Amino acid sequence: MATDITKKTHETKLAPRRERAGWTYAPSPEAKDHVRLKGRYDLFIDGKFVAPHSGKHFATHNPADESHIADVAEGDEHDVDTAVRAARKAFEGTWGKMRGSERGKYVYRIARRIQERARELAIVESVDGGKPIKESRDVDLPLAAAHFFHYAGWADKLDYAFAGRRARPLGVAGQIIPWNFPLLMAAWKIAPAIACGNTVVLKPAETTPLTALLLAEIIQECDLPPGVVNIVTGAGKTGGALVDHAGVDKIAFTGSTDVGKRIQRAIAGTNKRLTLELGGKAANIVFADAPIDQAVDGIVNGIYFNQGHVCCAGSRLLVEESIHDVVVRKLSRRIEQLRVGDPLDKNTDVGAINSKMQLEKIHELVAAAVSEGCAIHQSSAKIPTKGYFFAPTFFTGVSQSHRIAQEEVFGPVLSVITFRTPDEAVEKANNTMYGLSAGIWTDKAAKVFWMAKRMRAGVVWANTFNKFDPTSPFGGYKESGFGREGGRAGLAPYLEMV
Amino acid sequence: MATRKQTSTRVTRQARAEQRNGKHRPTSRTGTGAQEAALVVPTGGTRGPRGYRPPKSPPIEAIALEERAASIAKRSIKKASKVEGLKLAIAMMDLTTLEGKDTPGKVVSMCRKAARPSERLDLPSCAAVCVYPNLVAVAKRALEGTTVKVASVATAFPSGQSPLAVKLIDVRRAVDFGADEIDMVIDRGAFLRGDYGKVFDEIAQTKEACGAAHLKVILETGELGTYDAIRLASDLAIEAGGDFIKTSTGKVQPAATLPVTLLMLEAIRDHVDAGGRNIGMKPAGGVRTAKQALQYLCIVKETLGDEWLDPDLFRFGASALLNDVLMQLEKERTGSYAGEDYFSKD
């Protein structure tokens, strides 16, 4: 390769430019005066907020300034047991017997109430999790509502969803969700489960419990029968208690591959069903005949969306060698335009890293890449001194064997790898223990289909990336998990076919 | 005819070679009008009828382009940045009147507005006024002693459906009348039938006819049909010697849009990256509100950087935009909206 892949961002040669003072965007913070958060949140069990058995609460922080937001109850096995019993009672008493058309009305009501409270929920999502307000406002919230709308529509059509089979609910679903899309993941889990007639016990992530608790308020406002949705906050131990509880018929988990494996081991030999949506190391493949500028936008959206805290993030850029330099130049320039900082500023593109722990993990993997000899390209964006932030970064000169190319960083860090032929692209794209998503950028439709057929990945995007829709199934191959969420396929994990 | 064709090819190649060296100097060549009427039969393929090979433009993905434009348009521009941005927009404005009913009186009053947009606010003058050739002299006189340039549309604006000789006379006359800038239209018919050589030659010869005047090349993007075609037309216009590329005449819908402007700016960026000259960009038609103007500025800033936020490299072609910008500025100053009768309609 004639390329000097060790070139750094600021050394990338651009046409000489005149100096200008420049026009800057003034801070434009989203007003949050209308958001009323309680200082302390209890568990939501059987339609009521109840104090945890242990009497213990833990703090949830704003990752953008490390400030304390609220205290949240720490549920233990007693609380999990109470919640599972309430869910069982609701399943047997009301919800499991209710006509689908009636259940659908409740689910629609939740969807509408989410829309009505969207602004407030978006702000809380950004404050608690660090994601830019423009993403929580324009992606998380509309999609969360859309999932409830979509599954509300299925509630009375389940007998027609799978030809020749009649469907019935499973019972009580234990659901454990991650911190990257807290409300959206709650929607992905709760909407299909309750639309199908199950009742749920949901355990939100430890660092981002607030929107799930606001969702509990919404569920109260919507008059759902008590016990249909129970929300038990806590850390890993609380989730473990839920997994181990004998009264649970199904576990749905989204999170890390390590925890997913532990869950699968824990429920081995039980009658519990399981779906897992785990890590990823997706290939975003850019061919020389691609629409380059749009591909660069897609690369940026693929890896820097939600600070890279996306299981299906396009964290490996596979670029055809002949256009490597052009893509790197455009990407270097493009990441300079990303605005890093206050998640509540409407112009922020990259917000705060979710937690100190996650930031440390990102630093560790980036340091490993540097010590392995990969060339680092980093945005010169000024990083706030308080809070957890990481500048958009990518590495060139990365080989498949580097740690940065193999391990999930779950941060705004991209590895650039080159390929020469479509066959090589397929081989490298699939050469990972994960298989959640892939992206293909080419102007040739035939090449899109040829590639898509060969991708061992649950979602394949063509000339776009990170597109989500409630009608589209989402899930993994290999260590990215199994089971599908979204669309008709997303009903199956919550139904028993008879 | 054969000789002429050879000359045309030579001019083309020479111009392109110079273009690639980043210093465009139009070669001297006189237009031979009558021959332009000769029909050129399209032959298809990459090489056009005149042996001209059009630039190899990258494909454009429509949905992704529109999404990118929409996402930049969501930038929230408030307070000091809003005021600064709107002042910048005024300084970049080509205040335009292009109607059959234009008269010296109308043009003079527009010129006064361009030179001094507001009596109350301390504002820059507009970059230029844009008029038909017959009114160039009037505008020139009215703007004596100001920084406002006079731009004239020419080349059988807006359709461009006249022989090249006529178009070139149109251009020379406008320049003789005192036009500082010429806004030409490309021959969309020739472009759409694949006669890129004709489009190229017309631009190159118009540039030559401009002399010292700056040349803006109007692609009339609303008639080109696809983003791919707009990108090709942009690359072609840049290669043929245009100083600015401009979206529209304002006579065809859709006129300027954010995605089209974004992709034209990307064409300029690629040209500059390849070592070419700095090319200007002018969206025209359809930019009516201060909010839209700020969205365009964001697209410029995030595509070509602050250097292009300069009237030498970015212009708005607009007639109704100025008063909306003034209203917004007045609102920022006083905190409340004044009625439209508080702003002069020129």
Contacts between the chains, C-beta under 8 A, distances in Angstrom:
chain1	res1	chain2	res2	distance
A	14	B	273	7.0
A	15	B	272	4.6
A	15	B	273	6.4
A	15	B	275	7.0
A	15	B	278	8.0
A	17	B	305	6.7
A	17	B	307	4.8
A	18	B	307	5.4
A	20	B	306	4.6
A	20	B	307	5.7
A	20	B	309	7.1
A	20	B	310	7.1
A	21	B	306	7.6
A	22	B	306	3.8
A	22	B	309	7.6
A	23	B	81	6.8
A	23	B	84	5.9
A	23	B	85	6.1
A	23	B	88	6.3
A	23	B	297	6.9
A	23	B	301	6.3
A	23	B	306	6.3
A	23	B	309	5.4
A	24	B	81	6.3
A	25	B	75	6.3
A	25	B	76	7.6
A	25	B	77	6.3
A	25	B	81	5.3
A	25	B	298	7.9
A	26	B	77	7.5
A	26	B	78	5.5
A	26	B	79	5.0
A	26	B	80	5.2
A	26	B	81	4.2
A	26	B	82	7.7
A	28	B	76	3.8
A	28	B	77	7.5
A	28	B	78	5.0
A	134	B	74	6.4
A	138	B	74	7.7
A	289	B	59	7.2
A	290	B	59	7.6
A	291	B	58	6.2
A	291	B	59	4.7
A	291	B	60	5.4
A	291	B	61	3.9
A	291	B	64	7.0
A	291	B	65	7.8
A	292	B	58	5.2
A	293	B	58	7.3
A	293	B	60	7.8
A	293	B	65	7.7
A	293	B	263	7.6
A	293	B	266	4.8
A	294	B	60	7.0
A	294	B	61	4.0
A	294	B	64	3.6
A	294	B	65	5.6
A	294	B	68	7.0
A	295	B	61	7.8
A	295	B	64	8.0
A	297	B	64	5.9
A	297	B	67	7.5
A	297	B	68	4.7
A	298	B	64	6.2
A	329	B	273	7.1
A	337	B	302	4.8
A	346	B	74	7.7
A	346	B	75	7.9
A	346	B	76	3.9
A	347	B	75	5.5
A	347	B	76	5.6
A	443	B	59	3.9
A	443	B	61	7.8
A	463	B	61	4.9
A	463	B	63	7.5
A	463	B	64	6.3
A	464	B	63	6.8
A	464	B	64	6.1
